[in-house]
């Protein structure tokens, strides 16, 4: 399904472009996790046949692109990448 493919790509791009300053890392990880949670909710709607999820997916894609541009190249060290992924993993546990 087109929506699932778009959302899967968004999630992959978000995770791959992010990597690790502690407050900044946690804040950025939280933003990425919020997008992840939104994408997961959209996938559930799409799986249930909700066509409105296409419009929502476009909006989410725009938000993801904006965040990726903000974070592109921000974290470059392996240590910061690990910190980001740890904070991100913890934050996505709070998805509804």
C-alpha positions, 0 to 999 in steps of 0.5 A: 500500500502506498501509504505504508511504503511512504511511512516506512520510508519516513521512519527509516530516513528519520532514524538514519539521519539522526545521530547525538549535547544531551538536552539537544539530543533528548529534545531532537530524539523526542521530536523524531519519536513523535513523528514515529508515533504519528506514522505508526498511528497512520499505518493503523488507520491505513490498514483499516482502510481510512483514506484520509490517512493519505492527506495526513501522510503528506503532512507528516512527510513535510514535517519529517523533511523539515526536521531532517533538514534541521538535524542533518549533519548536527550529530556526527560522532559515534557517541552522540549517535548512540545517545540519540538512538538511546533517547529515541528508543526510550521515547518511542516506548511512550507511543499510544 
